Amino acid sequence: MLKRELVNEVAEQLGGYYKQDIARAVDIILEEISQALVDGRRVEIRGFGSFSVRTRKPRTTKNPKTGKMMNIPARKTLHFTMSKSLKEVLIEE
């Protein structure tokens, strides 16, 4: 689903709001979630899931093309854990 599709769906369900206002609300929500993750906080949306940032350890691996050993530095990745209720809905389908 694209952001514009989300805005259209919310506008259709709520009615009485301008799409520009709903788009701005979606932007604000996404900005707040992003900032919380940048600050190292966990974001939990009940009934949906939680987002957190995890740090992958640095490691040494072999370059498959050259065969040389190379170092991969530590890096941060986004991790999502779905809620039990969302998992149950997905399993049913």
C-alpha positions in Angstrom: 0.0 0.0 0.0 1.3 3.4 -0.9 1.0 6.4 1.3 -1.5 8.0 -1.1 -3.6 4.9 -1.0 -3.6 5.0 2.8 -4.7 8.7 2.7 -7.5 7.9 0.3 -8.7 5.0 2.4 -8.7 7.0 5.6 -10.5 9.9 3.8 -13.1 7.6 2.6 -13.7 6.0 6.0 -13.8 9.2 8.0 -15.5 11.5 5.5 -15.7 15.2 6.1 -12.0 15.8 6.0 -9.8 17.2 3.3 -7.3 14.7 1.9 -4.5 17.4 2.4 -5.3 17.4 6.2 -5.2 13.6 6.4 -2.0 13.5 4.4 -0.5 16.0 6.8 -1.6 13.9 9.8 -0.1 10.8 8.2 3.2 12.7 7.6 3.3 13.8 11.2 2.7 10.3 12.5 5.5 8.9 10.3 7.8 11.7 11.3 7.2 11.0 15.0 7.8 7.3 14.6 11.0 8.0 12.6 12.3 10.4 15.2 11.6 8.0 18.1 13.5 5.3 16.2 16.4 7.7 15.6 16.4 8.5 19.3 16.8 4.8 20.0 13.3 4.3 21.4 11.0 1.4 20.7 7.7 2.2 19.0 4.7 0.1 19.9 1.3 0.3 18.1 -1.1 -2.0 20.0 -2.9 -4.4 17.8 -0.3 -3.9 15.0 3.2 -4.4 16.2 6.4 -2.8 17.4 9.4 -1.3 15.7 12.9 -1.1 17.2 16.4 -0.5 16.0 18.9 -3.3 16.4 22.7 -3.1 15.9 24.3 -5.8 13.8 27.8 -6.7 15.0 30.8 -6.1 12.8 32.0 -9.2 11.0 34.6 -10.5 8.6 33.5 -12.2 5.4 34.9 -13.4 2.1 34.2 -11.4 -1.0 32.7 -14.0 -3.4 34.1 -12.3 -6.5 37.7 -11.8 -5.4 38.0 -14.3 -2.6 39.6 -11.7 -0.4 38.6 -11.2 3.2 36.8 -8.0 4.0 35.5 -6.3 7.1 31.8 -5.3 7.4 31.3 -2.6 10.0 28.6 -2.6 12.6 25.3 -1.2 11.3 21.8 -0.5 12.5 18.7 -2.2 11.1 15.0 -1.8 11.6 13.2 -4.7 13.3 9.5 -5.2 13.3 7.6 -7.6 15.5 3.9 -8.1 14.7 1.3 -8.3 17.4 -0.3 -11.5 18.3 -3.7 -10.3 17.0 -2.2 -9.4 13.6 -0.3 -12.7 13.5 -3.6 -14.6 14.1 -5.4 -12.6 11.3 -2.6 -13.4 8.9 -2.5 -17.1 9.8 -6.3 -17.4 9.2 -6.1 -16.1 5.7 
